Amino acid sequence: EEVVELYRYIADEKNIAIRTAFSGDLQVSADPHRIRQVVANLLDNAIKYTPAGGTVEIEASQEPKQVRITVKDTGIGMRKEDLPKIWNRLYRGDESRSQRGLGLGLSVVKAIVEVHGGCVEVSSEPGAGSTFVIYLPQST
């Protein structure tokens, strides 16, 4: 939640609504600093690639044996053929080349999530936005 508050100001400046849904006290078996970094990277991208008037949603919920974190935006989206490449260091899709950044964020997201025994999935449609879903093991 604290990461969301940090990005709310940036979203407000771009006239982007941030909606949140967090269910209870979620316990993950992970380094909290690194998970904040993951969420920050995903929120930064979502805000960066969502036009004014758009929406970014972040949800976190408990599932059997894992916690699910979802970041969904109404941004520019990505082509299906680009999705496998977005995890590569320095990769920038055609639509994202006009934006600032190095192209490292998503490779870092994937590495951190996998080191913590989790996985990350993405779905996207050009012109409709992207959805990133992270699964992390719950603490026992």
Order of alpha helices (4+ residues) and beta strands (2+ residues): alpha-beta-alpha-beta-beta-alpha-beta-beta
